[in-house]
Amino acid sequence: MPPVRFLRPMAEESSSGEPMDVLLRSTRDLLRPEELVREATRDIVKDEIRRHLEKTLRDDPELAQNLRDAVKDLLAARANEYAALVRVGTTAARLGLSALPPEMRQAVTKDIVELISKELGQIVERSL
């Protein structure tokens, strides 16, 4: 008995990447009802849990303050971690530069300063 071959829409058989094929595939993916139901159910459950937790925090101000303090401590710890990582990176860069011969060190230092200046300029432009 020959193997059974399932028929596929033409868009799946073509792997050309044509815009129409891509559009058909992405539209078909978006319209999967089981995915939509799963995501909607997940959102509803998350909202219910959020409401319950908010009510619990409203009913217990001390617990709410403890949570705020813990989050503040966590953010401070993260900031300290990032500051330490910057210091380690800076020290490693200095160590690497110190190990270079003097003439090479000057050229590399100049390149690094130019790169940092350019990056800082772009950051300032984006923030304005």
N, CA, C and O atoms as a DFTB+ gen file, in Angstrom:
512 C
 N C O
     1  1       0.842      -1.178       0.000
     2  2       0.000       0.000       0.000
     3  2       0.889       1.243       0.000
     4  3       1.774       1.350       0.849
     5  1       0.686       2.179      -0.916
     6  2       1.536       3.376      -0.979
     7  2       1.275       4.281       0.217
     8  3       0.165       4.301       0.749
     9  1       2.307       5.043       0.652
    10  2       2.123       5.930       1.807
    11  2       1.105       7.027       1.484
    12  3       0.995       7.494       0.350
    13  1       0.382       7.409       2.504
    14  2      -0.621       8.455       2.349
    15  2       0.081       9.800       2.387
    16  3       0.875      10.065       3.290
    17  1      -0.205      10.646       1.417
    18  2       0.405      11.974       1.364
    19  2      -0.695      12.995       1.615
    20  3      -1.708      13.035       0.915
    21  1      -0.470      13.809       2.623
    22  2      -1.445      14.852       2.926
    23  2      -1.235      16.016       1.992
    24  3      -0.105      16.412       1.707
    25  1      -2.346      16.561       1.516
    26  2      -2.261      17.706       0.628
    27  2      -2.024      18.967       1.430
    28  3      -2.641      19.176       2.474
    29  1      -1.134      19.800       0.941
    30  2      -0.856      21.075       1.581
    31  2      -1.256      22.187       0.638
    32  3      -1.229      22.006      -0.579
    33  1      -1.626      23.331       1.176
    34  2      -1.897      24.468       0.301
    35  2      -0.634      24.826      -0.473
    36  3       0.484      24.553      -0.038
    37  1      -0.840      25.436      -1.615
    38  2       0.288      25.776      -2.474
    39  2       1.282      26.684      -1.774
    40  3       2.480      26.587      -2.036
    41  1       0.834      27.546      -0.909
    42  2       1.736      28.481      -0.245
    43  2       2.759      27.738       0.607
    44  3       3.890      28.203       0.748
    45  1       2.383      26.585       1.184
    46  2       3.321      25.833       1.995
    47  2       4.330      25.091       1.138
    48  3       5.478      24.918       1.549
    49  1       3.929      24.655      -0.031
    50  2       4.832      23.901      -0.885
    51  2       5.911      24.792      -1.455
    52  3       7.021      24.328      -1.719
    53  1       5.608      26.058      -1.649
    54  2       6.584      26.981      -2.202
    55  2       7.410      27.562      -1.071
    56  3       6.866      28.173      -0.151
    57  1       8.707      27.377      -1.134
    58  2       9.574      27.951      -0.114
    59  2      10.354      29.117      -0.704
    60  3      11.480      29.403      -0.296
    61  1       9.737      29.778      -1.665
    62  2      10.432      30.839      -2.372
    63  2      10.589      32.094      -1.547
    64  3      11.440      32.930      -1.849
    65  1       9.783      32.245      -0.508
    66  2       9.874      33.455       0.296
    67  2       9.213      34.647      -0.364
    68  3       9.456      35.791       0.019
    69  1       8.377      34.381      -1.356
    70  2       7.658      35.464      -2.028
    71  2       6.812      36.202      -1.000
    72  3       6.326      35.583      -0.054
    73  1       6.626      37.501      -1.159
    74  2       5.850      38.274      -0.181
    75  2       4.455      37.709       0.055
    76  3       3.972      37.694       1.187
    77  1       3.810      37.247      -1.006
    78  2       2.454      36.712      -0.853
    79  2       2.469      35.431      -0.029
    80  3       1.581      35.211       0.795
    81  1       3.485      34.574      -0.252
    82  2       3.604      33.338       0.520
    83  2       3.832      33.646       2.001
    84  3       3.227      33.030       2.877
    85  1       4.700      34.592       2.256
    86  2       4.995      34.977       3.636
    87  2       3.741      35.535       4.298
    88  3       3.448      35.208       5.448
    89  1       3.005      36.370       3.582
    90  2       1.778      36.959       4.118
    91  2       0.742      35.878       4.422
    92  3       0.100      35.912       5.472
    93  1       0.578      34.922       3.512
    94  2      -0.382      33.840       3.737
    95  2      -0.003      33.002       4.948
    96  3      -0.858      32.656       5.763
    97  1       1.288      32.675       5.063
    98  2       1.740      31.875       6.206
    99  2       1.539      32.617       7.517
   100  3       1.053      32.036       8.487
   101  1       1.909      33.896       7.559
   102  2       1.778      34.642       8.813
   103  2       0.313      34.857       9.171
   104  3      -0.038      34.842      10.351
   105  1      -0.546      35.056       8.177
   106  2      -1.972      35.217       8.442
   107  2      -2.557      33.923       8.978
   108  3      -3.366      33.939       9.906
   109  1      -2.156      32.818       8.404
   110  2      -2.645      31.517       8.856
   111  2      -2.194      31.269      10.295
   112  3      -2.962      30.749      11.104
   113  1      -0.954      31.639      10.615
   114  2      -0.462      31.473      11.983
   115  2      -1.256      32.327      12.956
   116  3      -1.556      31.887      14.066
   117  1      -1.603      33.555      12.550
   118  2      -2.344      34.455      13.432
   119  2      -3.760      33.957      13.698
   120  3      -4.336      34.237      14.750
   121  1      -4.300      33.240      12.772
   122  2      -5.699      32.833      12.886
   123  2      -5.888      31.448      13.499
   124  3      -6.971      30.873      13.392
   125  1      -4.867      30.913      14.131
   126  2      -5.026      29.614      14.797
   127  2      -5.897      29.812      16.028
   128  3      -5.468      30.452      16.989
   129  1      -7.092      29.282      16.016
   130  2      -7.999      29.525      17.140
   131  2      -7.478      28.972      18.462
   132  3      -7.699      29.584      19.507
   133  1      -6.795      27.838      18.442
   134  2      -6.309      27.275      19.705
   135  2      -5.268      28.185      20.353
   136  3      -5.204      28.280      21.579
   137  1      -4.453      28.853      19.536
   138  2      -3.471      29.797      20.064
   139  2      -4.163      31.003      20.670
   140  3      -3.804      31.458      21.756
   141  1      -5.158      31.518      19.961
   142  2      -5.880      32.690      20.452
   143  2      -6.582      32.394      21.770
   144  3      -6.554      33.214      22.687
   145  1      -7.203      31.240      21.868
   146  2      -7.907      30.855      23.093
   147  2      -6.904      30.683      24.233
   148  3      -7.151      31.134      25.351
   149  1      -5.787      30.040      23.954
   150  2      -4.769      29.826      24.978
   151  2      -4.224      31.154      25.496
   152  3      -4.100      31.342      26.706
   153  1      -3.899      32.072      24.593
   154  2      -3.363      33.374      24.997
   155  2      -4.406      34.198      25.747
   156  3      -4.082      34.843      26.744
   157  1      -5.641      34.184      25.284
   158  2      -6.696      34.935      25.961
   159  2      -6.931      34.381      27.366
   160  3      -7.091      35.145      28.318
   161  1      -6.951      33.059      27.494
   162  2      -7.134      32.434      28.803
   163  2      -5.987      32.789      29.736
   164  3      -6.197      33.080      30.913
   165  1      -4.792      32.764      29.207
   166  2      -3.618      33.120      30.009
   167  2      -3.720      34.564      30.501
   168  3      -3.424      34.840      31.663
   169  1      -4.134      35.483      29.638
   170  2      -4.298      36.887      30.029
   171  2      -5.364      37.053      31.110
   172  3      -5.186      37.830      32.048
   173  1      -6.468      36.323      30.977
   174  2      -7.548      36.399      31.966
   175  2      -7.052      35.896      33.329
   176  3      -7.324      36.513      34.359
   177  1      -6.328      34.779      33.325
   178  2      -5.799      34.222      34.571
   179  2      -4.808      35.203      35.200
   180  3      -4.840      35.423      36.411
   181  1      -3.934      35.789      34.390
   182  2      -2.977      36.761      34.913
   183  2      -3.696      37.955      35.530
   184  3      -3.299      38.434      36.592
   185  1      -4.746      38.440      34.875
   186  2      -5.504      39.576      35.419
   187  2      -6.149      39.220      36.749
   188  3      -6.145      40.030      37.676
   189  1      -6.700      38.019      36.850
   190  2      -7.329      37.591      38.107
   191  2      -6.298      37.496      39.228
   192  3      -6.555      37.929      40.351
   193  1      -5.148      36.938      38.926
   194  2      -4.082      36.836      39.933
   195  2      -3.628      38.232      40.349
   196  3      -3.435      38.497      41.536
   197  1      -3.458      39.119      39.381
   198  2      -3.043      40.490      39.679
   199  2      -4.055      41.173      40.594
   200  3      -3.672      41.822      41.567
   201  1      -5.357      41.029      40.283
   202  2      -6.399      41.638      41.124
   203  2      -6.357      41.087      42.550
   204  3      -6.485      41.837      43.518
   205  1      -6.179      39.776      42.671
   206  2      -6.123      39.153      43.992
   207  2      -4.917      39.670      44.788
   208  3      -5.033      39.989      45.971
   209  1      -3.758      39.746      44.121
   210  2      -2.559      40.237      44.810
   211  2      -2.702      41.702      45.210
   212  3      -2.289      42.090      46.302
   213  1      -3.287      42.518      44.330
   214  2      -3.489      43.935      44.659
   215  2      -4.428      44.087      45.842
   216  3      -4.205      44.935      46.705
   217  1      -5.476      43.275      45.893
   218  2      -6.408      43.325      47.028
   219  2      -5.695      42.918      48.312
   220  3      -5.881      43.543      49.356
   221  1      -4.886      41.879      48.233
   222  2      -4.139      41.424      49.405
   223  2      -3.213      42.530      49.907
   224  3      -3.099      42.741      51.115
   225  1      -2.558      43.232      48.997
   226  2      -1.663      44.321      49.395
   227  2      -2.438      45.510      49.969
   228  3      -1.969      46.165      50.899
   229  1      -3.614      45.785      49.422
   230  2      -4.451      46.873      49.973
   231  2      -4.910      46.538      51.385
   232  3      -4.990      47.419      52.241
   233  1      -5.210      45.267      51.628
   234  2      -5.693      44.836      52.941
   235  2      -4.585      44.765      53.985
   236  3      -4.857      44.783      55.186
   237  1      -3.331      44.684      53.526
   238  2      -2.207      44.561      54.462
   239  2      -1.134      45.594      54.097
   240  3      -0.196      45.274      53.366
   241  1      -1.264      46.845      54.605
   242  2      -0.322      47.915      54.253
   243  2       1.133      47.584      54.622
   244  3       2.063      47.989      53.925
   245  1       1.317      46.850      55.717
   246  2       2.688      46.495      56.109
   247  2       3.335      45.584      55.064
   248  3       4.506      45.747      54.722
   249  1       2.564      44.635      54.569
   250  2       3.058      43.744      53.519
   251  2       3.369      44.535      52.247
   252  3       4.380      44.291      51.589
   253  1       2.509      45.468      51.912
   254  2       2.732      46.305      50.732
   255  2       4.021      47.110      50.884
   256  3       4.794      47.226      49.933
   257  1       4.260      47.670      52.082
   258  2       5.488      48.439      52.316
   259  2       6.717      47.534      52.243
   260  3       7.749      47.924      51.697
   261  1       6.603      46.333      52.790
   262  2       7.712      45.375      52.702
   263  2       8.049      45.045      51.254
   264  3       9.218      44.932      50.885
   265  1       7.015      44.893      50.445
   266  2       7.244      44.607      49.018
   267  2       7.937      45.792      48.342
   268  3       8.887      45.606      47.582
   269  1       7.457      47.020      48.621
   270  2       8.094      48.206      48.037
   271  2       9.563      48.292      48.451
   272  3      10.430      48.576      47.624
   273  1       9.839      48.044      49.737
   274  2      11.219      48.096      50.223
   275  2      12.083      47.023      49.554
   276  3      13.229      47.281      49.187
   277  1      11.528      45.827      49.401
   278  2      12.277      44.737      48.771
   279  2      12.595      45.062      47.311
   280  3      13.694      44.787      46.830
   281  1      11.630      45.644      46.619
   282  2      11.861      46.014      45.220
   283  2      12.919      47.109      45.143
   284  3      13.790      47.076      44.274
   285  1      12.841      48.080      46.055
   286  2      13.846      49.154      46.087
   287  2      15.240      48.568      46.327
   288  3      16.205      48.962      45.674
   289  1      15.337      47.621      47.272
   290  2      16.618      46.961      47.560
   291  2      17.121      46.183      46.341
   292  3      18.314      46.198      46.036
   293  1      16.213      45.514      45.656
   294  2      16.593      44.756      44.462
   295  2      17.137      45.684      43.377
   296  3      18.153      45.385      42.750
   297  1      16.459      46.805      43.161
   298  2      16.932      47.761      42.153
   299  2      18.294      48.338      42.531
   300  3      19.154      48.525      41.670
   301  1      18.489      48.621      43.827
   302  2      19.787      49.126      44.282
   303  2      20.876      48.076      44.072
   304  3      21.989      48.403      43.662
   305  1      20.552      46.820      44.355
   306  2      21.520      45.742      44.158
   307  2      21.876      45.596      42.678
   308  3      23.035      45.378      42.327
   309  1      20.873      45.720      41.825
   310  2      21.143      45.651      40.379
   311  2      22.034      46.800      39.935
   312  3      22.951      46.608      39.137
   313  1      21.762      47.999      40.453
   314  2      22.587      49.157      40.095
   315  2      24.026      48.936      40.556
   316  3      24.968      49.248      39.828
   317  1      24.194      48.401      41.763
   318  2      25.544      48.103      42.260
   319  2      26.230      47.049      41.400
   320  3      27.429      47.132      41.135
   321  1      25.456      46.058      40.969
   322  2      26.018      45.016      40.110
   323  2      26.518      45.613      38.800
   324  3      27.625      45.308      38.357
   325  1      25.699      46.466      38.179
   326  2      26.112      47.087      36.921
   327  2      27.313      47.991      37.115
   328  3      28.205      48.026      36.267
   329  1      27.352      48.731      38.229
   330  2      28.504      49.589      38.511
   331  2      29.766      48.738      38.667
   332  3      30.831      49.108      38.173
   333  1      29.645      47.605      39.353
   334  2      30.793      46.716      39.527
   335  2      31.248      46.143      38.186
   336  3      32.447      46.024      37.933
   337  1      30.306      45.795      37.341
   338  2      30.661      45.279      36.011
   339  2      31.397      46.329      35.187
   340  3      32.343      46.009      34.467
   341  1      30.962      47.582      35.295
   342  2      31.652      48.665      34.585
   343  2      33.069      48.809      35.119
   344  3      34.011      48.974      34.344
   345  1      33.230      48.747      36.458
   346  2      34.567      48.859      37.047
   347  2      35.461      47.702      36.606
   348  3      36.637      47.907      36.304
   349  1      34.910      46.489      36.567
   350  2      35.697      45.333      36.119
   351  2      36.106      45.521      34.656
   352  3      37.256      45.273      34.292
   353  1      35.173      45.955      33.831
   354  2      35.493      46.184      32.418
   355  2      36.549      47.258      32.235
   356  3      37.459      47.117      31.418
   357  1      36.419      48.337      33.006
   358  2      37.391      49.427      32.926
   359  2      38.774      48.935      33.357
   360  3      39.776      49.230      32.705
   361  1      38.819      48.187      34.450
   362  2      40.093      47.671      34.947
   363  2      40.707      46.689      33.949
   364  3      41.918      46.704      33.726
   365  1      39.881      45.844      33.357
   366  2      40.382      44.887      32.363
   367  2      40.932      45.628      31.141
   368  3      41.958      45.236      30.585
   369  1      40.246      46.699      30.727
   370  2      40.740      47.485      29.588
   371  2      42.075      48.142      29.937
   372  3      43.000      48.149      29.124
   373  1      42.171      48.689      31.136
   374  2      43.444      49.315      31.560
   375  2      44.561      48.281      31.609
   376  3      45.685      48.555      31.186
   377  1      44.255      47.095      32.124
   378  2      45.248      46.025      32.183
   379  2      45.714      45.657      30.779
   380  3      46.909      45.504      30.526
   381  1      44.753      45.520      29.877
   382  2      45.106      45.188      28.501
   383  2      45.958      46.261      27.852
   384  3      46.917      45.954      27.144
   385  1      45.615      47.516      28.090
   386  2      46.406      48.614      27.533
   387  2      47.808      48.660      28.147
   388  3      48.782      48.953      27.453
   389  1      47.910      48.373      29.440
   390  2      49.211      48.396      30.116
   391  2      50.142      47.325      29.565
   392  3      51.361      47.493      29.582
   393  1      49.581      46.233      29.082
   394  2      50.402      45.133      28.575
   395  2      50.926      45.398      27.168
   396  3      51.789      44.664      26.687
   397  1      50.419      46.434      26.499
   398  2      50.846      46.737      25.134
   399  2      52.143      47.539      25.132
   400  3      52.435      48.257      26.088
   401  1      52.915      47.419      24.066
   402  2      54.087      48.291      23.924
   403  2      53.624      49.760      23.859
   404  3      52.527      50.039      23.374
   405  1      54.451      50.695      24.344
   406  2      54.041      52.108      24.444
   407  2      53.498      52.712      23.150
   408  3      52.493      53.422      23.192
   409  1      54.123      52.459      22.011
   410  2      53.646      53.063      20.750
   411  2      52.288      52.499      20.335
   412  3      51.442      53.218      19.803
   413  1      52.094      51.224      20.581
   414  2      50.817      50.602      20.255
   415  2      49.743      51.073      21.237
   416  3      48.594      51.283      20.847
   417  1      50.110      51.238      22.499
   418  2      49.182      51.693      23.536
   419  2      48.603      53.055      23.173
   420  3      47.408      53.295      23.342
   421  1      49.459      53.943      22.674
   422  2      49.002      55.283      22.299
   423  2      47.963      55.223      21.180
   424  3      46.946      55.914      21.241
   425  1      48.210      54.412      20.173
   426  2      47.285      54.304      19.036
   427  2      45.958      53.684      19.473
   428  3      44.891      54.163      19.090
   429  1      46.022      52.637      20.262
   430  2      44.798      51.967      20.712
   431  2      44.003      52.901      21.626
   432  3      42.780      52.989      21.513
   433  1      44.690      53.594      22.526
   434  2      44.009      54.531      23.424
   435  2      43.292      55.607      22.631
   436  3      42.156      55.960      22.946
   437  1      43.948      56.134      21.602
   438  2      43.326      57.165      20.751
   439  2      42.064      56.614      20.079
   440  3      41.036      57.290      20.037
   441  1      42.146      55.388      19.554
   442  2      40.978      54.767      18.909
   443  2      39.834      54.573      19.898
   444  3      38.673      54.812      19.566
   445  1      40.162      54.142      21.101
   446  2      39.130      53.911      22.122
   447  2      38.461      55.227      22.506
   448  3      37.238      55.287      22.634
   449  1      39.249      56.272      22.689
   450  2      38.689      57.579      23.054
   451  2      37.761      58.089      21.952
   452  3      36.689      58.616      22.248
   453  1      38.155      57.940      20.697
   454  2      37.306      58.366      19.578
   455  2      36.002      57.570      19.549
   456  3      34.929      58.137      19.342
   457  1      36.096      56.271      19.754
   458  2      34.908      55.419      19.747
   459  2      33.954      55.807      20.873
   460  3      32.750      55.943      20.654
   461  1      34.490      55.984      22.070
   462  2      33.648      56.345      23.210
   463  2      33.013      57.715      22.988
   464  3      31.833      57.902      23.286
   465  1      33.773      58.667      22.474
   466  2      33.230      60.004      22.200
   467  2      32.081      59.931      21.201
   468  3      31.053      60.587      21.374
   469  1      32.262      59.134      20.161
   470  2      31.212      58.981      19.146
   471  2      29.957      58.356      19.757
   472  3      28.846      58.833      19.522
   473  1      30.133      57.289      20.539
   474  2      28.992      56.616      21.167
   475  2      28.269      57.538      22.139
   476  3      27.039      57.576      22.156
   477  1      29.020      58.283      22.950
   478  2      28.395      59.209      23.894
   479  2      27.620      60.298      23.156
   480  3      26.533      60.688      23.580
   481  1      28.179      60.783      22.059
   482  2      27.471      61.776      21.251
   483  2      26.152      61.253      20.736
   484  3      25.154      61.973      20.731
   485  1      26.137      60.000      20.298
   486  2      24.898      59.398      19.803
   487  2      23.887      59.209      20.926
   488  3      22.687      59.401      20.726
   489  1      24.370      58.832      22.106
   490  2      23.462      58.660      23.251
   491  2      22.824      59.991      23.614
   492  3      21.622      60.061      23.872
   493  1      23.632      61.049      23.633
   494  2      23.107      62.382      23.967
   495  2      22.094      62.842      22.922
   496  3      21.052      63.396      23.272
   497  1      22.389      62.620      21.653
   498  2      21.454      63.003      20.589
   499  2      20.110      62.285      20.732
   500  3      19.053      62.891      20.563
   501  1      20.164      60.990      21.045
   502  2      18.930      60.222      21.183
   503  2      18.121      60.636      22.408
   504  3      16.896      60.522      22.417
   505  1      18.802      61.112      23.429
   506  2      18.099      61.467      24.659
   507  2      17.478      62.859      24.601
   508  3      16.640      63.195      25.438
   509  1      17.874      63.663      23.635
   510  2      17.318      65.026      23.550
   511  2      16.045      65.086      22.792
   512  3      15.466      66.161      22.641
